[in-house]
Amino acid sequence: MTLLFVVFAVVFVVAVYLREGRRASRLYRMMLAAMRLGLVAILLLMIAQVTLSLKRTGLPYAAVLVDDSLSMTTVDRYAEKPRRR
């Protein structure tokens, strides 16, 4: 039922704005129609009592990896002072 109402509202609002006088450009009239349809959408959301609820579901997981392979015992050979370019 709601879907039918939404389709009817879109068709009705766009048709009304298209039949209006030619004093305003088509782009301007479609922007007005989009704003009106946005207000209808907000009204439907208010009627449906849509709520946003933020709930904490639990602590995040943290993984700690320890590499004790033989490659980690090799000391890196870097110069004492970094080179400037």
PDB file of N, CA, C and O in Angstrom:
ATOM      1  N   MET A   1       0.823  -1.190   0.000  1.00  0.00           N
ATOM      2  CA  MET A   1       0.000   0.000   0.000  1.00  0.00           C
ATOM      3  C   MET A   1       0.868   1.256   0.000  1.00  0.00           C
ATOM      4  O   MET A   1       0.589   2.225  -0.705  1.00  0.00           O
ATOM      5  N   THR A   2       1.914   1.215   0.798  1.00  0.00           N
ATOM      6  CA  THR A   2       2.805   2.373   0.858  1.00  0.00           C
ATOM      7  C   THR A   2       3.511   2.592  -0.474  1.00  0.00           C
ATOM      8  O   THR A   2       3.688   3.730  -0.910  1.00  0.00           O
ATOM      9  N   LEU A   3       3.910   1.511  -1.110  1.00  0.00           N
ATOM     10  CA  LEU A   3       4.580   1.625  -2.404  1.00  0.00           C
ATOM     11  C   LEU A   3       3.653   2.253  -3.450  1.00  0.00           C
ATOM     12  O   LEU A   3       4.080   3.084  -4.252  1.00  0.00           O
ATOM     13  N   LEU A   4       2.404   1.852  -3.430  1.00  0.00           N
ATOM     14  CA  LEU A   4       1.441   2.452  -4.361  1.00  0.00           C
ATOM     15  C   LEU A   4       1.256   3.938  -4.086  1.00  0.00           C
ATOM     16  O   LEU A   4       1.143   4.736  -5.016  1.00  0.00           O
ATOM     17  N   PHE A   5       1.227   4.309  -2.809  1.00  0.00           N
ATOM     18  CA  PHE A   5       1.100   5.719  -2.450  1.00  0.00           C
ATOM     19  C   PHE A   5       2.308   6.508  -2.932  1.00  0.00           C
ATOM     20  O   PHE A   5       2.157   7.616  -3.447  1.00  0.00           O
ATOM     21  N   VAL A   6       3.490   5.958  -2.775  1.00  0.00           N
ATOM     22  CA  VAL A   6       4.709   6.642  -3.203  1.00  0.00           C
ATOM     23  C   VAL A   6       4.705   6.828  -4.720  1.00  0.00           C
ATOM     24  O   VAL A   6       5.021   7.913  -5.207  1.00  0.00           O
ATOM     25  N   VAL A   7       4.356   5.793  -5.465  1.00  0.00           N
ATOM     26  CA  VAL A   7       4.307   5.897  -6.920  1.00  0.00           C
ATOM     27  C   VAL A   7       3.274   6.939  -7.339  1.00  0.00           C
ATOM     28  O   VAL A   7       3.540   7.766  -8.210  1.00  0.00           O
ATOM     29  N   PHE A   8       2.106   6.897  -6.723  1.00  0.00           N
ATOM     30  CA  PHE A   8       1.059   7.877  -7.041  1.00  0.00           C
ATOM     31  C   PHE A   8       1.519   9.288  -6.706  1.00  0.00           C
ATOM     32  O   PHE A   8       1.276  10.209  -7.485  1.00  0.00           O
ATOM     33  N   ALA A   9       2.169   9.480  -5.583  1.00  0.00           N
ATOM     34  CA  ALA A   9       2.635  10.808  -5.175  1.00  0.00           C
ATOM     35  C   ALA A   9       3.676  11.344  -6.153  1.00  0.00           C
ATOM     36  O   ALA A   9       3.633  12.517  -6.522  1.00  0.00           O
ATOM     37  N   VAL A  10       4.605  10.496  -6.573  1.00  0.00           N
ATOM     38  CA  VAL A  10       5.636  10.931  -7.518  1.00  0.00           C
ATOM     39  C   VAL A  10       5.003  11.337  -8.841  1.00  0.00           C
ATOM     40  O   VAL A  10       5.316  12.398  -9.381  1.00  0.00           O
ATOM     41  N   VAL A  11       4.120  10.502  -9.362  1.00  0.00           N
ATOM     42  CA  VAL A  11       3.476  10.806 -10.642  1.00  0.00           C
ATOM     43  C   VAL A  11       2.634  12.069 -10.522  1.00  0.00           C
ATOM     44  O   VAL A  11       2.670  12.919 -11.412  1.00  0.00           O
ATOM     45  N   PHE A  12       1.889  12.203  -9.455  1.00  0.00           N
ATOM     46  CA  PHE A  12       1.022  13.365  -9.279  1.00  0.00           C
ATOM     47  C   PHE A  12       1.821  14.656  -9.165  1.00  0.00           C
ATOM     48  O   PHE A  12       1.507  15.640  -9.834  1.00  0.00           O
ATOM     49  N   VAL A  13       2.841  14.663  -8.331  1.00  0.00           N
ATOM     50  CA  VAL A  13       3.624  15.888  -8.117  1.00  0.00           C
ATOM     51  C   VAL A  13       4.355  16.291  -9.394  1.00  0.00           C
ATOM     52  O   VAL A  13       4.369  17.468  -9.752  1.00  0.00           O
ATOM     53  N   VAL A  14       4.962  15.327 -10.082  1.00  0.00           N
ATOM     54  CA  VAL A  14       5.679  15.655 -11.316  1.00  0.00           C
ATOM     55  C   VAL A  14       4.704  16.149 -12.385  1.00  0.00           C
ATOM     56  O   VAL A  14       5.018  17.090 -13.115  1.00  0.00           O
ATOM     57  N   ALA A  15       3.537  15.535 -12.485  1.00  0.00           N
ATOM     58  CA  ALA A  15       2.550  15.966 -13.478  1.00  0.00           C
ATOM     59  C   ALA A  15       2.060  17.382 -13.195  1.00  0.00           C
ATOM     60  O   ALA A  15       1.902  18.180 -14.119  1.00  0.00           O
ATOM     61  N   VAL A  16       1.823  17.696 -11.936  1.00  0.00           N
ATOM     62  CA  VAL A  16       1.357  19.040 -11.582  1.00  0.00           C
ATOM     63  C   VAL A  16       2.414  20.071 -11.932  1.00  0.00           C
ATOM     64  O   VAL A  16       2.094  21.119 -12.493  1.00  0.00           O
ATOM     65  N   TYR A  17       3.674  19.789 -11.608  1.00  0.00           N
ATOM     66  CA  TYR A  17       4.726  20.762 -11.902  1.00  0.00           C
ATOM     67  C   TYR A  17       5.000  20.878 -13.396  1.00  0.00           C
ATOM     68  O   TYR A  17       5.397  21.949 -13.856  1.00  0.00           O
ATOM     69  N   LEU A  18       4.805  19.827 -14.158  1.00  0.00           N
ATOM     70  CA  LEU A  18       4.994  19.918 -15.605  1.00  0.00           C
ATOM     71  C   LEU A  18       3.878  20.707 -16.288  1.00  0.00           C
ATOM     72  O   LEU A  18       4.105  21.333 -17.324  1.00  0.00           O
ATOM     73  N   ARG A  19       2.674  20.679 -15.712  1.00  0.00           N
ATOM     74  CA  ARG A  19       1.531  21.388 -16.314  1.00  0.00           C
ATOM     75  C   ARG A  19       1.493  22.857 -15.923  1.00  0.00           C
ATOM     76  O   ARG A  19       0.690  23.619 -16.460  1.00  0.00           O
ATOM     77  N   GLU A  20       2.358  23.265 -14.987  1.00  0.00           N
ATOM     78  CA  GLU A  20       2.375  24.666 -14.561  1.00  0.00           C
ATOM     79  C   GLU A  20       2.741  25.567 -15.724  1.00  0.00           C
ATOM     80  O   GLU A  20       3.212  25.097 -16.760  1.00  0.00           O
ATOM     81  N   GLY A  21       2.525  26.852 -15.552  1.00  0.00           N
ATOM     82  CA  GLY A  21       2.838  27.821 -16.602  1.00  0.00           C
ATOM     83  C   GLY A  21       4.312  27.785 -16.979  1.00  0.00           C
ATOM     84  O   GLY A  21       5.142  27.253 -16.242  1.00  0.00           O
ATOM     85  N   ARG A  22       4.618  28.347 -18.116  1.00  0.00           N
ATOM     86  CA  ARG A  22       5.974  28.302 -18.652  1.00  0.00           C
ATOM     87  C   ARG A  22       6.843  29.468 -18.172  1.00  0.00           C
ATOM     88  O   ARG A  22       7.874  29.751 -18.782  1.00  0.00           O
ATOM     89  N   ARG A  23       6.459  30.133 -17.118  1.00  0.00           N
ATOM     90  CA  ARG A  23       7.242  31.268 -16.630  1.00  0.00           C
ATOM     91  C   ARG A  23       8.544  30.813 -15.994  1.00  0.00           C
ATOM     92  O   ARG A  23       9.531  31.548 -16.012  1.00  0.00           O
ATOM     93  N   ALA A  24       8.559  29.625 -15.438  1.00  0.00           N
ATOM     94  CA  ALA A  24       9.776  29.085 -14.819  1.00  0.00           C
ATOM     95  C   ALA A  24      10.341  27.992 -15.719  1.00  0.00           C
ATOM     96  O   ALA A  24       9.606  27.328 -16.449  1.00  0.00           O
ATOM     97  N   SER A  25      11.650  27.818 -15.656  1.00  0.00           N
ATOM     98  CA  SER A  25      12.279  26.793 -16.495  1.00  0.00           C
ATOM     99  C   SER A  25      11.914  25.399 -15.986  1.00  0.00           C
ATOM    100  O   SER A  25      11.480  25.228 -14.846  1.00  0.00           O
ATOM    101  N   ARG A  26      12.097  24.425 -16.844  1.00  0.00           N
ATOM    102  CA  ARG A  26      11.763  23.047 -16.493  1.00  0.00           C
ATOM    103  C   ARG A  26      12.664  22.553 -15.357  1.00  0.00           C
ATOM    104  O   ARG A  26      12.201  21.842 -14.465  1.00  0.00           O
ATOM    105  N   LEU A  27      13.952  22.926 -15.387  1.00  0.00           N
ATOM    106  CA  LEU A  27      14.875  22.518 -14.326  1.00  0.00           C
ATOM    107  C   LEU A  27      14.424  23.054 -12.968  1.00  0.00           C
ATOM    108  O   LEU A  27      14.452  22.340 -11.966  1.00  0.00           O
ATOM    109  N   TYR A  28      14.010  24.316 -12.951  1.00  0.00           N
ATOM    110  CA  TYR A  28      13.536  24.926 -11.710  1.00  0.00           C
ATOM    111  C   TYR A  28      12.287  24.216 -11.186  1.00  0.00           C
ATOM    112  O   TYR A  28      12.174  23.956  -9.988  1.00  0.00           O
ATOM    113  N   ARG A  29      11.361  23.909 -12.075  1.00  0.00           N
ATOM    114  CA  ARG A  29      10.137  23.217 -11.650  1.00  0.00           C
ATOM    115  C   ARG A  29      10.433  21.815 -11.144  1.00  0.00           C
ATOM    116  O   ARG A  29       9.793  21.356 -10.198  1.00  0.00           O
ATOM    117  N   MET A  30      11.400  21.117 -11.763  1.00  0.00           N
ATOM    118  CA  MET A  30      11.746  19.765 -11.300  1.00  0.00           C
ATOM    119  C   MET A  30      12.460  19.821  -9.949  1.00  0.00           C
ATOM    120  O   MET A  30      12.315  18.911  -9.133  1.00  0.00           O
ATOM    121  N   MET A  31      13.231  20.889  -9.711  1.00  0.00           N
ATOM    122  CA  MET A  31      13.845  21.053  -8.386  1.00  0.00           C
ATOM    123  C   MET A  31      12.775  21.271  -7.324  1.00  0.00           C
ATOM    124  O   MET A  31      12.872  20.731  -6.221  1.00  0.00           O
ATOM    125  N   LEU A  32      11.772  22.047  -7.646  1.00  0.00           N
ATOM    126  CA  LEU A  32      10.660  22.248  -6.709  1.00  0.00           C
ATOM    127  C   LEU A  32       9.916  20.934  -6.451  1.00  0.00           C
ATOM    128  O   LEU A  32       9.533  20.637  -5.319  1.00  0.00           O
ATOM    129  N   ALA A  33       9.716  20.150  -7.521  1.00  0.00           N
ATOM    130  CA  ALA A  33       9.044  18.860  -7.366  1.00  0.00           C
ATOM    131  C   ALA A  33       9.886  17.931  -6.497  1.00  0.00           C
ATOM    132  O   ALA A  33       9.343  17.203  -5.666  1.00  0.00           O
ATOM    133  N   ALA A  34      11.198  17.948  -6.678  1.00  0.00           N
ATOM    134  CA  ALA A  34      12.074  17.098  -5.861  1.00  0.00           C
ATOM    135  C   ALA A  34      12.015  17.502  -4.390  1.00  0.00           C
ATOM    136  O   ALA A  34      12.023  16.643  -3.509  1.00  0.00           O
ATOM    137  N   MET A  35      11.956  18.798  -4.125  1.00  0.00           N
ATOM    138  CA  MET A  35      11.845  19.247  -2.728  1.00  0.00           C
ATOM    139  C   MET A  35      10.514  18.816  -2.124  1.00  0.00           C
ATOM    140  O   MET A  35      10.455  18.387  -0.972  1.00  0.00           O
ATOM    141  N   ARG A  36       9.455  18.934  -2.907  1.00  0.00           N
ATOM    142  CA  ARG A  36       8.148  18.514  -2.403  1.00  0.00           C
ATOM    143  C   ARG A  36       8.130  17.015  -2.126  1.00  0.00           C
ATOM    144  O   ARG A  36       7.591  16.584  -1.107  1.00  0.00           O
ATOM    145  N   LEU A  37       8.715  16.209  -3.026  1.00  0.00           N
ATOM    146  CA  LEU A  37       8.769  14.758  -2.820  1.00  0.00           C
ATOM    147  C   LEU A  37       9.649  14.407  -1.622  1.00  0.00           C
ATOM    148  O   LEU A  37       9.381  13.434  -0.917  1.00  0.00           O
ATOM    149  N   GLY A  38      10.688  15.190  -1.393  1.00  0.00           N
ATOM    150  CA  GLY A  38      11.510  14.978  -0.196  1.00  0.00           C
ATOM    151  C   GLY A  38      10.711  15.219   1.074  1.00  0.00           C
ATOM    152  O   GLY A  38      10.850  14.483   2.051  1.00  0.00           O
ATOM    153  N   LEU A  39       9.879  16.245   1.060  1.00  0.00           N
ATOM    154  CA  LEU A  39       9.022  16.506   2.221  1.00  0.00           C
ATOM    155  C   LEU A  39       8.002  15.388   2.426  1.00  0.00           C
ATOM    156  O   LEU A  39       7.701  15.021   3.562  1.00  0.00           O
ATOM    157  N   VAL A  40       7.474  14.850   1.339  1.00  0.00           N
ATOM    158  CA  VAL A  40       6.548  13.711   1.449  1.00  0.00           C
ATOM    159  C   VAL A  40       7.285  12.502   2.041  1.00  0.00           C
ATOM    160  O   VAL A  40       6.728  11.777   2.865  1.00  0.00           O
ATOM    161  N   ALA A  41       8.532  12.290   1.621  1.00  0.00           N
ATOM    162  CA  ALA A  41       9.311  11.169   2.162  1.00  0.00           C
ATOM    163  C   ALA A  41       9.569  11.349   3.656  1.00  0.00           C
ATOM    164  O   ALA A  41       9.481  10.393   4.427  1.00  0.00           O
ATOM    165  N   ILE A  42       9.886  12.574   4.059  1.00  0.00           N
ATOM    166  CA  ILE A  42      10.092  12.838   5.492  1.00  0.00           C
ATOM    167  C   ILE A  42       8.803  12.601   6.262  1.00  0.00           C
ATOM    168  O   ILE A  42       8.827  12.040   7.357  1.00  0.00           O
ATOM    169  N   LEU A  43       7.689  13.020   5.704  1.00  0.00           N
ATOM    170  CA  LEU A  43       6.388  12.799   6.347  1.00  0.00           C
ATOM    171  C   LEU A  43       6.106  11.308   6.514  1.00  0.00           C
ATOM    172  O   LEU A  43       5.638  10.875   7.567  1.00  0.00           O
ATOM    173  N   LEU A  44       6.393  10.516   5.464  1.00  0.00           N
ATOM    174  CA  LEU A  44       6.179   9.070   5.563  1.00  0.00           C
ATOM    175  C   LEU A  44       7.081   8.438   6.620  1.00  0.00           C
ATOM    176  O   LEU A  44       6.654   7.538   7.342  1.00  0.00           O
ATOM    177  N   LEU A  45       8.319   8.902   6.712  1.00  0.00           N
ATOM    178  CA  LEU A  45       9.218   8.383   7.745  1.00  0.00           C
ATOM    179  C   LEU A  45       8.725   8.742   9.138  1.00  0.00           C
ATOM    180  O   LEU A  45       8.854   7.951  10.072  1.00  0.00           O
ATOM    181  N   MET A  46       8.158   9.941   9.274  1.00  0.00           N
ATOM    182  CA  MET A  46       7.630  10.329  10.579  1.00  0.00           C
ATOM    183  C   MET A  46       6.397   9.515  10.941  1.00  0.00           C
ATOM    184  O   MET A  46       6.220   9.138  12.099  1.00  0.00           O
ATOM    185  N   ILE A  47       5.544   9.243   9.961  1.00  0.00           N
ATOM    186  CA  ILE A  47       4.358   8.437  10.224  1.00  0.00           C
ATOM    187  C   ILE A  47       4.747   7.010  10.605  1.00  0.00           C
ATOM    188  O   ILE A  47       4.124   6.400  11.474  1.00  0.00           O
ATOM    189  N   ALA A  48       5.793   6.479   9.941  1.00  0.00           N
ATOM    190  CA  ALA A  48       6.243   5.117  10.241  1.00  0.00           C
ATOM    191  C   ALA A  48       7.036   5.047  11.542  1.00  0.00           C
ATOM    192  O   ALA A  48       7.359   3.954  12.007  1.00  0.00           O
ATOM    193  N   GLN A  49       7.351   6.188  12.131  1.00  0.00           N
ATOM    194  CA  GLN A  49       8.099   6.288  13.378  1.00  0.00           C
ATOM    195  C   GLN A  49       9.439   5.565  13.281  1.00  0.00           C
ATOM    196  O   GLN A  49       9.799   4.761  14.142  1.00  0.00           O
ATOM    197  N   VAL A  50      10.162   5.872  12.214  1.00  0.00           N
ATOM    198  CA  VAL A  50      11.488   5.297  12.022  1.00  0.00           C
ATOM    199  C   VAL A  50      12.430   5.929  13.033  1.00  0.00           C
ATOM    200  O   VAL A  50      12.462   7.150  13.183  1.00  0.00           O
ATOM    201  N   THR A  51      13.198   5.097  13.727  1.00  0.00           N
ATOM    202  CA  THR A  51      14.151   5.598  14.708  1.00  0.00           C
ATOM    203  C   THR A  51      15.527   5.014  14.426  1.00  0.00           C
ATOM    204  O   THR A  51      15.657   3.915  13.886  1.00  0.00           O
ATOM    205  N   LEU A  52      16.531   5.759  14.795  1.00  0.00           N
ATOM    206  CA  LEU A  52      17.911   5.317  14.669  1.00  0.00           C
ATOM    207  C   LEU A  52      18.416   5.056  16.071  1.00  0.00           C
ATOM    208  O   LEU A  52      18.459   5.959  16.906  1.00  0.00           O
ATOM    209  N   SER A  53      18.797   3.824  16.325  1.00  0.00           N
ATOM    210  CA  SER A  53      19.275   3.498  17.658  1.00  0.00           C
ATOM    211  C   SER A  53      20.683   2.937  17.550  1.00  0.00           C
ATOM    212  O   SER A  53      20.946   1.994  16.804  1.00  0.00           O
ATOM    213  N   LEU A  54      21.573   3.542  18.313  1.00  0.00           N
ATOM    214  CA  LEU A  54      22.965   3.118  18.320  1.00  0.00           C
ATOM    215  C   LEU A  54      23.203   2.277  19.564  1.00  0.00           C
ATOM    216  O   LEU A  54      23.049   2.755  20.688  1.00  0.00           O
ATOM    217  N   LYS A  55      23.577   1.033  19.356  1.00  0.00           N
ATOM    218  CA  LYS A  55      23.838   0.135  20.477  1.00  0.00           C
ATOM    219  C   LYS A  55      25.231  -0.450  20.329  1.00  0.00           C
ATOM    220  O   LYS A  55      25.661  -0.800  19.230  1.00  0.00           O
ATOM    221  N   ARG A  56      25.908  -0.547  21.419  1.00  0.00           N
ATOM    222  CA  ARG A  56      27.230  -1.164  21.409  1.00  0.00           C
ATOM    223  C   ARG A  56      27.035  -2.671  21.467  1.00  0.00           C
ATOM    224  O   ARG A  56      26.371  -3.192  22.363  1.00  0.00           O
ATOM    225  N   THR A  57      27.615  -3.351  20.511  1.00  0.00           N
ATOM    226  CA  THR A  57      27.410  -4.800  20.425  1.00  0.00           C
ATOM    227  C   THR A  57      28.506  -5.592  21.123  1.00  0.00           C
ATOM    228  O   THR A  57      28.342  -6.791  21.346  1.00  0.00           O
ATOM    229  N   GLY A  58      29.590  -4.970  21.465  1.00  0.00           N
ATOM    230  CA  GLY A  58      30.671  -5.673  22.143  1.00  0.00           C
ATOM    231  C   GLY A  58      31.995  -5.000  21.855  1.00  0.00           C
ATOM    232  O   GLY A  58      32.089  -4.093  21.028  1.00  0.00           O
ATOM    233  N   LEU A  59      32.987  -5.450  22.537  1.00  0.00           N
ATOM    234  CA  LEU A  59      34.307  -4.877  22.351  1.00  0.00           C
ATOM    235  C   LEU A  59      34.904  -5.351  21.035  1.00  0.00           C
ATOM    236  O   LEU A  59      34.637  -6.471  20.597  1.00  0.00           O
ATOM    237  N   PRO A  60      35.704  -4.513  20.407  1.00  0.00           N
ATOM    238  CA  PRO A  60      36.338  -4.934  19.151  1.00  0.00           C
ATOM    239  C   PRO A  60      37.436  -5.951  19.421  1.00  0.00           C
ATOM    240  O   PRO A  60      38.010  -6.000  20.509  1.00  0.00           O
ATOM    241  N   TYR A  61      37.713  -6.755  18.410  1.00  0.00           N
ATOM    242  CA  TYR A  61      38.767  -7.745  18.524  1.00  0.00           C
ATOM    243  C   TYR A  61      40.106  -7.125  18.182  1.00  0.00           C
ATOM    244  O   TYR A  61      40.200  -6.313  17.261  1.00  0.00           O
ATOM    245  N   ALA A  62      41.136  -7.499  18.911  1.00  0.00           N
ATOM    246  CA  ALA A  62      42.496  -7.032  18.623  1.00  0.00           C
ATOM    247  C   ALA A  62      43.379  -8.268  18.469  1.00  0.00           C
ATOM    248  O   ALA A  62      43.349  -9.177  19.298  1.00  0.00           O
ATOM    249  N   ALA A  63      44.154  -8.282  17.406  1.00  0.00           N
ATOM    250  CA  ALA A  63      45.059  -9.406  17.161  1.00  0.00           C
ATOM    251  C   ALA A  63      46.493  -8.929  17.339  1.00  0.00           C
ATOM    252  O   ALA A  63      46.879  -7.885  16.814  1.00  0.00           O
ATOM    253  N   VAL A  64      47.275  -9.696  18.077  1.00  0.00           N
ATOM    254  CA  VAL A  64      48.686  -9.399  18.286  1.00  0.00           C
ATOM    255  C   VAL A  64      49.477 -10.533  17.657  1.00  0.00           C
ATOM    256  O   VAL A  64      49.312 -11.697  18.020  1.00  0.00           O
ATOM    257  N   LEU A  65      50.343 -10.179  16.704  1.00  0.00           N
ATOM    258  CA  LEU A  65      51.165 -11.159  16.015  1.00  0.00           C
ATOM    259  C   LEU A  65      52.610 -11.007  16.472  1.00  0.00           C
ATOM    260  O   LEU A  65      53.134  -9.894  16.515  1.00  0.00           O
ATOM    261  N   VAL A  66      53.249 -12.106  16.809  1.00  0.00           N
ATOM    262  CA  VAL A  66      54.647 -12.103  17.218  1.00  0.00           C
ATOM    263  C   VAL A  66      55.411 -12.968  16.228  1.00  0.00           C
ATOM    264  O   VAL A  66      55.099 -14.144  16.043  1.00  0.00           O
ATOM    265  N   ASP A  67      56.418 -12.370  15.592  1.00  0.00           N
ATOM    266  CA  ASP A  67      57.241 -13.079  14.617  1.00  0.00           C
ATOM    267  C   ASP A  67      58.560 -13.445  15.284  1.00  0.00           C
ATOM    268  O   ASP A  67      59.389 -12.569  15.534  1.00  0.00           O
ATOM    269  N   ASP A  68      58.763 -14.705  15.570  1.00  0.00           N
ATOM    270  CA  ASP A  68      60.018 -15.156  16.192  1.00  0.00           C
ATOM    271  C   ASP A  68      60.806 -16.059  15.248  1.00  0.00           C
ATOM    272  O   ASP A  68      61.523 -16.963  15.677  1.00  0.00           O
ATOM    273  N   SER A  69      60.655 -15.792  13.954  1.00  0.00           N
ATOM    274  CA  SER A  69      61.376 -16.599  12.977  1.00  0.00           C
ATOM    275  C   SER A  69      62.836 -16.162  12.924  1.00  0.00           C
ATOM    276  O   SER A  69      63.210 -15.148  13.512  1.00  0.00           O
ATOM    277  N   LEU A  70      63.650 -16.930  12.222  1.00  0.00           N
ATOM    278  CA  LEU A  70      65.084 -16.681  12.136  1.00  0.00           C
ATOM    279  C   LEU A  70      65.372 -15.359  11.434  1.00  0.00           C
ATOM    280  O   LEU A  70      66.381 -14.721  11.733  1.00  0.00           O
ATOM    281  N   SER A  71      64.532 -14.939  10.527  1.00  0.00           N
ATOM    282  CA  SER A  71      64.764 -13.684   9.802  1.00  0.00           C
ATOM    283  C   SER A  71      64.679 -12.468  10.725  1.00  0.00           C
ATOM    284  O   SER A  71      65.231 -11.418  10.398  1.00  0.00           O
ATOM    285  N   MET A  72      64.024 -12.579  11.829  1.00  0.00           N
ATOM    286  CA  MET A  72      63.904 -11.458  12.753  1.00  0.00           C
ATOM    287  C   MET A  72      65.159 -11.275  13.593  1.00  0.00           C
ATOM    288  O   MET A  72      65.295 -10.245  14.254  1.00  0.00           O
ATOM    289  N   THR A  73      66.082 -12.233  13.595  1.00  0.00           N
ATOM    290  CA  THR A  73      67.319 -12.102  14.362  1.00  0.00           C
ATOM    291  C   THR A  73      68.403 -11.378  13.578  1.00  0.00           C
ATOM    292  O   THR A  73      69.430 -11.022  14.155  1.00  0.00           O
ATOM    293  N   THR A  74      68.213 -11.151  12.291  1.00  0.00           N
ATOM    294  CA  THR A  74      69.189 -10.451  11.462  1.00  0.00           C
ATOM    295  C   THR A  74      69.104  -8.960  11.739  1.00  0.00           C
ATOM    296  O   THR A  74      68.022  -8.375  11.705  1.00  0.00           O
ATOM    297  N   VAL A  75      70.260  -8.343  12.016  1.00  0.00           N
ATOM    298  CA  VAL A  75      70.316  -6.922  12.316  1.00  0.00           C
ATOM    299  C   VAL A  75      70.366  -6.156  10.993  1.00  0.00           C
ATOM    300  O   VAL A  75      71.110  -6.520  10.083  1.00  0.00           O
ATOM    301  N   ASP A  76      69.575  -5.104  10.899  1.00  0.00           N
ATOM    302  CA  ASP A  76      69.560  -4.268   9.699  1.00  0.00           C
ATOM    303  C   ASP A  76      70.822  -3.425   9.649  1.00  0.00           C
ATOM    304  O   ASP A  76      71.299  -2.955  10.682  1.00  0.00           O
ATOM    305  N   ARG A  77      71.372  -3.227   8.442  1.00  0.00           N
ATOM    306  CA  ARG A  77      72.593  -2.438   8.267  1.00  0.00           C
ATOM    307  C   ARG A  77      72.213  -1.088   7.667  1.00  0.00           C
ATOM    308  O   ARG A  77      72.035  -0.958   6.455  1.00  0.00           O
ATOM    309  N   TYR A  78      72.092  -0.100   8.525  1.00  0.00           N
ATOM    310  CA  TYR A  78      71.810   1.259   8.098  1.00  0.00           C
ATOM    311  C   TYR A  78      73.012   2.136   8.409  1.00  0.00           C
ATOM    312  O   TYR A  78      73.801   1.834   9.304  1.00  0.00           O
ATOM    313  N   ALA A  79      73.145   3.227   7.659  1.00  0.00           N
ATOM    314  CA  ALA A  79      74.210   4.198   7.949  1.00  0.00           C
ATOM    315  C   ALA A  79      73.887   4.906   9.252  1.00  0.00           C
ATOM    316  O   ALA A  79      72.730   4.982   9.667  1.00  0.00           O
ATOM    317  N   GLU A  80      74.929   5.422   9.890  1.00  0.00           N
ATOM    318  CA  GLU A  80      74.730   6.090  11.170  1.00  0.00           C
ATOM    319  C   GLU A  80      73.860   7.342  11.030  1.00  0.00           C
ATOM    320  O   GLU A  80      72.941   7.567  11.818  1.00  0.00           O
ATOM    321  N   LYS A  81      74.172   8.161   9.999  1.00  0.00           N
ATOM    322  CA  LYS A  81      73.393   9.389   9.789  1.00  0.00           C
ATOM    323  C   LYS A  81      72.606   9.246   8.504  1.00  0.00           C
ATOM    324  O   LYS A  81      73.123   8.729   7.513  1.00  0.00           O
ATOM    325  N   PRO A  82      71.357   9.700   8.505  1.00  0.00           N
ATOM    326  CA  PRO A  82      70.600   9.635   7.251  1.00  0.00           C
ATOM    327  C   PRO A  82      71.183  10.597   6.218  1.00  0.00           C
ATOM    328  O   PRO A  82      71.660  11.677   6.568  1.00  0.00           O
ATOM    329  N   ARG A  83      71.144  10.210   4.978  1.00  0.00           N
ATOM    330  CA  ARG A  83      71.664  11.039   3.897  1.00  0.00           C
ATOM    331  C   ARG A  83      70.657  12.123   3.546  1.00  0.00           C
ATOM    332  O   ARG A  83      69.446  11.899   3.556  1.00  0.00           O
ATOM    333  N   ARG A  84      71.180  13.294   3.239  1.00  0.00           N
ATOM    334  CA  ARG A  84      70.322  14.406   2.808  1.00  0.00           C
ATOM    335  C   ARG A  84      70.447  14.563   1.310  1.00  0.00           C
ATOM    336  O   ARG A  84      71.535  14.451   0.745  1.00  0.00           O
ATOM    337  N   ARG A  85      69.334  14.821   0.685  1.00  0.00           N
ATOM    338  CA  ARG A  85      69.345  15.000  -0.768  1.00  0.00           C
ATOM    339  C   ARG A  85      69.310  16.447  -1.122  1.00  0.00           C
ATOM    340  O   ARG A  85      69.313  16.794  -2.303  1.00  0.00           O
TER     341      ARG A  85
END
